[in-house]
Amino acid sequence: MIEYSNGAYNLNLLLRVSGSPLYKSIIPSLIGVVIYILIHLIWRESDPMDDLNHPYAVGVLVSSVSFLIIFRANYGYQRYWEACGAIHHFMSKWQDAVQHTGVFHMQCKHYDSIKPPNYFDHPDLNKLNLKRDRDRGDLHEDHDDWGEDVSRKDISKARRITMSINLVDDADKREFVSDIQKRQSISFDSSQLTGAAYDNPAVSTIDKNGEMTHLFGKPRLDGGWGTLFKDDPRLRKTATYYKIGDETEGFASTRGGRTPSLFLQELAHLASLCCAVALATLRNDIEGAESPLDTYHPGEPWPEADPTKLPRSQSDTNEYASRQGYIRGLQYWLGMDRTPEMRTKYNASRPLLVIGGVSENEIAFLQRAKGPSAKVTLAWNWLSEFIMREHLAGSLGNIGPPIVSRIIQFLSDGMIFYNHARKIMYIPFPFPHAQLSAFFVLVMVVAVPFMMDQYTNEVWLGAILTFLVIACLAGLHEVARELENPFRNVPNDLPLCTLQAMFNESLITMFAGYHPDHYWDADDFTKPPKKPEQPVVIDTNKGTNGIEMKVSNLSSWPASPPPQSTLETNQTISRMEEKINKQSAEIEELRHLVEKKLRNDENMVDDMISDLQKDVHTIEQTLSS
């Protein structure tokens, strides 16, 4: 895909040769100009009689051919956009299915210890009039401690940089933000609590009246993964996502942390493999041709959508990067870059990347599948079978069958849209119309000079108009040829490598864990904050015991703790009643068990006594006889 920007009057677009239909139309246009000059200077000089009684005859032909070419160009556009839509549809459907599977997996009982608290379990918090606003509006109020050297404009500028969803890698802007924060100690991210507020988040949510306003807790930038297992100080493993400030690391980082969940790793790999195989079969369906897959490394730069912008460092592996720009333009101009051999070399030099790479066994099975559709079906089968097997084993938690069926529906919908894209790739534009268009474009090279000879008297003006009319018709025909198969015609093909990388990065977000701001402790808001312990000073003085202990600042503390509020007292009583009722039920259950045990023991003793009496009676009868 050719990436471009709209400059002044789009003049910047005129210099691009590779992929341009304008430059391809130059050759037939120049031939038409030569024919026009021959007609005007040689034929007209030798036979001044007007052979055409009226130029409308040629005009009708030009109009008919224009309709024929525009019809093909219109359907070329339709095929191009339908292919774009089909790709995004099947990638979206598969992404939805996999993401839902990952979300369901996070609800299984294995993660009960790291799940954030639920609002359902703490309905009493609603009585405290708390808020969950992330932005507490610090910049919308006047603060005297900002100082005269920091203006509201500087604060707003620094906030725009720090609160951007894209990492701002401008060194000057980062230095500016750091300077503002150091001078005024201003935090631009209200969700990040520091200092005393980090130890007791409720402290930072108390307003001037001493009332709590916001429900916050300690943020978990590891998504909760760090609390799943105990830290190993020898291996220094703390969490899946470790260095939040390092832009080279992502949610799949293993540097300084544990690896992601094995289930999520396998799920991401199979989904990435399925999509990569689908895209590989769309751009290359030649039996026996190279169509390689490779390993995707999370966080690496996006693959270039425009193959002409590939770095020259890839000249040993990439067909486009190994050629100079003018060579690429000349080959495109002459139509020498559309051969199956050239297309195969280009596809082989740009492999589609898979999360976790591809094993030799997977490649062996894919090679055994005959035909593009069979290869995609095999990869799709692996993904579907894995999800269903893990669901039956319990990996998706207590999710109902109707909900799980939606996952299978999404996977099935993805295959439908893949086959829509496959239809455009495999079925070409109808041959009869393509042949007719190609023939009449050649006819226009001869017909347009005759028409311009009738309409113009000056040679230079007729030559220019001939060139422009033929360039327009031939250019439209080249546009139709470029767009009717968007998977093959480099560089006007769809950026499949870039789309695959974006698909992979979306899959990697499954490793993020839970929301970092969803961790809070209800006791921080339902109980009064703990007061610091009173310092004790030991003073050695001579006395009866030799040591006298004094407690400093006793007068600053009240003799007894302040009474609790009515709400806090009711909540405490309610919790105590719940505990008493629970313990009473347990005691009653134990009492029943003991009584049952005693009854069983009494019955057993009675049976034993009865058996002994029978034995004694039998012995007495034997002795008497």
N, C-alpha and C positions, 0 to 999 in steps of 0.2 A: 504494500500500500504506500502510495506517495503522500508524505506529509508536507503540507504547505501552509503558509500564512497569507492572509489577504493584505498585501501591501497597498501602496497608493495606486489606485486604478488597476490593481493586479498586474502591474508591469513586471513584478518580480517573477511571475509565472512564465514569461515568454522565453527565458533562457534555458529552461529544462528540456533536454532532448530525449533522454531515456524514458520511455513510457508516454511520450507525447504523440497524440494523433495529428497534431499540427505539422510536425516535421515529417511524419510519414506521408502526409498528403502533398508534400512539396514536389516529389518526383512526378506524379501524374499531372500536377498543375503546370510544371515546367514543360512537360510534353505538350500540353494543351496550348501553351503560349507559343511554342515553336510551330505548331500546326496553324495557329492564328496568323502568325507572321508570314508563313508560306502562302496561306490563302490570300492575304491582303497585298503582299508585295509581288507574288509570282503569278497566281491565278488571276487576280483582278487586273494586273497589268497586261496580261496576254488576252483576256476576254472580259472587257469592261461591261458586258451585258449582265443584267441582274438575273441570276439563275433562280433566285427565290423571289417569287412575286410578293410574299409577305413573310416576315420573320416569326409570325405567330405559330407557324407549323413546327418550328424547332422549339418554341416556347411551350407548346403543349407537351412535347416529349420531355423537356426539362422538368416541367411540373409533375408529370406522371412518375418520373424517376425519383424526384424529390419525395413524393409520397411513399414510394416503395422503400427508400432508404430510411426515412423518418420512422416508418412502421417497424423496421428491424431495430433501429436504435431504441425505440420505445420499449420493445420487448427485451432488449439487452439490459436496459435499466431495471425492468421488472425482475429479471432473473438475478441481477446483482443484489438488489435489495431483499429479494426473497431468500437468497443464500445467507445474507447477513442476519436476517431475522431467524432463519432456521438454526444457525450456529448458536446465536445467543439464547434461543429457546431451549435447545437440548442441554447446553451448558448450565442454564439457569435451573432447569428441572432436576438435573443430576446434583447440582449444588444444594438445592432445597432438600432433596432426599437425604443427602449425606449430613447436612447440618442438623436436620431434625433427628437423625439417628444419633449424632453426637450429643445433642441436647438431652435426648431420652437416656442415653448412657450416663450422663452426669446425675441423673435422678436415682440411680440404683443404690442399693444399701451399702455398697463398698465405700461410698463417699459421704456417709452420714456424719462422719467426724469433722469434715471440712466444709460442709454446706453452710451458707449464711443463715442467720436466724430468719424465721418466718413471721410476718405480721399477724398471721392467724393465731399464733401461739401467744401473742402479747396484745390483746385488744385493749388493755388498760392504758396503753400509750396514747390512744386517741383522746383520752381525757386531759392530757397535758398540753394540748394545743401546740404540738410540735410541727415543724416544717421539714420538708426534705429538699428545699431549694439548695442547689449547689452553689449558686452565686448569691452571696448574702448582701450584695449591694454596697460594698465598701467604697466603690468609686463613684457612687451616686450621692454620697454625702460629703460634707465638708469636714476636713480633719485639720486641726491646728498643728499636729506634729509632722505634717508633710514638709514643712519648711518652705522658705521663699525660693530656695535654689532648685526645687522640683515643682514644676507646674502641672496642672491637670492634663495638659496636652502631652507631657512626657509620660505621665502615668498611663494615659490611654494608648499611646504608641507602644509602650512596653507590654501592655496587656494584649494588644493585637498580635504581638510576636509570640508571646508565651502561650496564648490560648488558641493558636492556629492548629487545625487538625493535621496540617502538614508540618514536618520538622523544618524549621528555618535554619539553613546551614550557612547563612551569611555571618561571617566572623564579626563584622562591625556591629550588626544588630544584636548579636549575643553579648558583646561587650557593653553595649548601651544598656541592655536589660540588667546585666550583672551590676553595673554601676548604680542604677536606680535602686536596686534591691539592697545593695550594701549601704547606701547613704540613708535610706529611709526605713529599711527592714520591712518592706512591703511584700506580702505574699499574694501573687496574682492567681493562684489556684486555691480556691476556698476549700476544696476537698482534701487538700494535703494539710494535716495537722502536725505541728512541730512543738517541741518544748514541753511545757506542762500540759498543753492541750493534747499532746500525743499520749501521755501517761493517763490522763483522765479527760477524754474527749468532751465530757459534759461541761468542763470548765470554759471551753471556747464558745459555748452556745448559751451563755448567760448574758442577758441584756443589762441595761443600767439599773433596772428595778430588781435585779437578782432573780429573774425568772428565766427558765430554759426556753429557748426558741427553736432550735434545730436539732434534729435527730442525726447525729454523726457518730462515727466510730473510727477505730484505727484502720486506715486504708490498707488493703492487701494488694500490693503491686504484683504479686506472684499469682493472683487469682485464687488463692487458697491452697495451691498445690504444696507450698512449703510446710504446711501442718499435717500433711497426709502421713508422712513418716518422720521418725526422729532424725535430727541432724547427725551426720557422721563427721566429727571434727577431723578425722584422719583424711577423708576424701573431700572435705569442705563442700559437701552437697547441701544445698539449702532449698532450692525450688526449681521448677521448670523454667520460669522466666526470671532471670537474675538481674541483669544490668539494664535498668529502665532508661538510663541516659545515653546508652551507646547505640547510635543509629545503625551500626553494622549487625546488631543482633535483633532477632524477632521472637515471636512466640515459640518457635521451634529451637531456640537456643539451647545448647548443652554445655556451653562454657560456664563453669562455675556453678552448675546446677544439675538437677536430675533430668533424665530424659522424659518426654511426655508419656502419657498412658499408652500401653502397648495396644489396647483396643483402638484408640484414636490414631495411632501410627499406622496400623494396618488398614483402617477405614480410609484414611487420607491417601495412602498409597494406591489402593484398589480403585478409588474414584479418579485419581490423577491418571492412572494407567488406562482406564476405560476411555477417558476423554482424549488422551494422547493417541490411542489407537484409532479412535474415530476421526480425529483431525488428520492423522497420517494417511488413512485410506481415502480421504476426500481430496487431498492434493496429489496423491500418487496411487494409481490403481493398475500400474503396469506389472504384470506377473514377472517375478524374478528381479525386479528393479530394487535398488537399495532404498529403504525407508526406515532409517535407524531411530532408536529412542536413546535417551541419555539421562543422566542424573540431574535433578534440579536442586540447587543449593539455596535455601531460603535467604531472602534479603539481597540477592545479587541483582545487578542492574537489569532493567527490562530489556529484552531482545529488541533490536532495531526493527521497526515496522517497515521502513524503507530499506531494501537490500543494498541500495547504492550508498548508504551511509554506514555500512559495516566498516570497522577499522581495518586498516591494511595489515595489522598484526595477524589477522586470520587468513592471510593470502594463501597459506599452505593447505587450508582446509575448506575455504569458501570460494566458490566459483565466481561470485560477483566481486569479492574483495581482491581477487588476484588479477583483475583486469583494470586497466586505466579507464577513466571516465569517457574519453573520446572513443575508445574501442567498444565499450558497452553501447554508447549511443549509435555508433556505426552499425553494429550488429542488429540493434533494434530497428534502425532505419531501413536496413535491407531485409528484415524479416528472418534473420539467421538465428535468433534466440528462442524460437518456438518449436524446435525439434524435440522429440521425446528424449534424446540423449542429453541435450542441454538441460531440460527440465529435471531429469533424474539426477544429474550432477548437482544441480542447485538444491534439490530437496535433501540429498544425502549430506550436503555440507551444512545444513541447518536442521539438526535433529530436534525432535520434540522432547521436552524435558519432563521427567516423571519424579515425583517425590519419593525418595528412597532408592531411586534407580530401578533397574529391571534385572531379574535373575536370568541365568541361562535356561532354567527350566521353563520360565514364563515365555521366553523367546522361542524355545523349542515347541511349546504348545501352539503359540501364535503362528509359527511357520507351518505347522501341520494343518491348520485351518485354511481351506482353499477359498480364496476370494475375499474381497474387502468386507462384505457383510458378515461372513462367517467369523472373521477375526474380531470384529466389533461385538458380535453376539457372544463370543467366548469371553471377552473381557467383561462385558455386561453381566454375564452369568456368574462370573467369579464374585463380582460386587454384590449381586442380589443374594446369592447363596450364603455369603458371609454374614450379611445383615440378618437373614432369616435364622441361620444357625445360632447366632449369638442371642437373638431375641428369645428363641426357645430355651436357651440356657440361662436366661435371666439377666443378660448384660444391659438390656434396655429398661430395667426397672419394672415397676408395676404399671405398664402402659397397656391399655386395652387393645384387643385385636382390631377394632374399627380404626383406631388411630394408626396402628402399624400398617394397615392396608393402604393408607394414604402414601406411605413411603414407597410401596411397590407401585402405586399409581403414578407417582412422580418419575420413578425409574422407567416405567413403561412409556409415559409421555415423552421422555427424553429420547427413547428409541424411535418414536414416531417422527419427531422433528429431525433426528439424524437422517432418517430415510427421505425426508423432504429435501435436505441438503444433498443427499446422495443422488436423488433424482436429477437435480440441476447439474451435478458433476458428470453423471453417466450418460444422460440423454442430451445430446447437443442440440443447438438450434436447428430446426428442420432443414434438411439439405436442399429441397427445391427452392425455398425462399433465399437461402444463402447463395446458391448458384445464380439465381436471377439477379440478386443485388450486385454480386461481383461483376456479372456481365454488363449491366447497364451503367455501372461506374466507369467501365472502360468506354462505353458508348458516349458518355458525357465528355470524355476527353476530346472526342472529335466533334460532337454536336455543339458544345458551347462555343468553340471558335467560330463556327458558321453563324450562330446567332449574334455574337458580338460584332462580327464583320458587318452585319446588317444595321446594327444600332449605333455604331461609332464610325467617325470619320478619321480620327487621329490614331495612328498606330500605337503610341505609348498608352493612350487611354484604353484602347481595346485589349492590349496585352495585360494591363493591370486588372481589368474587370474579368478577363478570362481566367487569370490566375486565381483570383479571389473566389469566383463561383465554383470552379473545380475543387479548390482547396476546401470549401465549405461542404460540398457533397462528398468528396473522398474522406474528409475528416470525420463526418458523421458516420460514414461506413466503418471507419477504423474504430470509432467509439463503440459501435455495436459489437465489433469483433473482440474488443478488449473486455467488455463488461459481460458478455453472454456466458462466460465461464470464469467466475471470480476465484477459482481455486488453482488455476493453472497459469494464467497470463501474468507472469512477473514482468515488471514491478507493480502492475495494477491489480495484483491478487489481494486477497484478504490477509491480514497479519495474523496467521494462525499461531506462529511461535509466541507472539506477544500475548494473544488471548489465552494460550495455554499457561503462560507464566502467571497471568492475572488469576486464572482459575486455581492454580496451585497456592498462591498467596491467600486466596479466600479460604481454601481448605485448612491452611495452617492456623487460621484464627480459632479453630476448634481447640487448639492447645492452650488458649488463653485462660481457661478456667472460668471461675465465677466473676461477677462484676466487682471491681476493686472497692467500690463505695457501699457495698451491701453488707458489710460487716460492722455490727454495732452490738453493744451489750445493754440489754434493757435495764439491768441493775444500776447502770450509770445515771439513769434518768428517773427511776422509781425510788431509789434510795438517796439519802443526802450524801454529798461528797465527803470523803474521809478527811479529817483534819490532821495536820502533821503532829507527830508526837512532841510532847513538851520536852525541851532540852533539860538535861540533868547535869548539874555542876558539882563535882566532888571537891571539897575543900578540906585540907588537913589542918586541923586546929588542935591545940592541946585541950584535952578534956578528960572526963572520966574514962571514956573508951579510946581516946586518942584520935578518933575520926569523926567528923561531923558532916553530914550530907545536907546540902541546901538545894532547893528547886528554885530556879530563877524565874522571874516574871510571873509569879503565881497570880498577882493581882490583875494581870491582863486577861485571864481566862475566867469564865463564869464558874460558880461553884458547882453547878449541875448543867448537863447539856440542854440546849434549847428544846422546848417541846416540839414534837413532830406535828405537821399539819394534819388536818382531819383526813384528807385523801391518803396521805402516807400511812396514818394509823389504821384506816380501814383496809388498806392493801396488806399491811402486816398481819392484821387479824385474820384476813381471808386466807393468806398463805399458811398461817398456823393452823386454822381449822382444816384446811386441806390435808396438812401433814398428820394431824390427829386422826382424822377420818381414815386416812390411808393406813396408819399404824394400827388403828382399832380393827380394820378389816383383816390385816395380816395376823393380828393376835387371835381373832376369832377363827380364822382358818387353821392356825396352828393348834388351837384347842380342839377343834373337830378331829384333826389328824391324830392327836394324842389319845383322845377318847376312842377313836376307831381302833387304834393300835392296842389299847388296853382291852377292849372287847374281844379283839381277835386273840389276844394272849389268854384271856379267861376261858374262851371256848376251847382253846388248845389244851389248857390244863385239865378242864373237865373231861375232855376226850381221853387224855392220858390216864386219869384216875379210873374212868370207866373200863378202859382196857386192862388196867392192873387188877381191878376187882374181878373181871372175867377170868383172868389168868389164875388168880388165887382160888376161885371157885372150882376151876378145872383141876387144879392140883389137889384140892381137898377131896374131890370125887375120886380121883385116881388112888389116893392113899387109903380111903375107906374101902375101896373095892379090893 
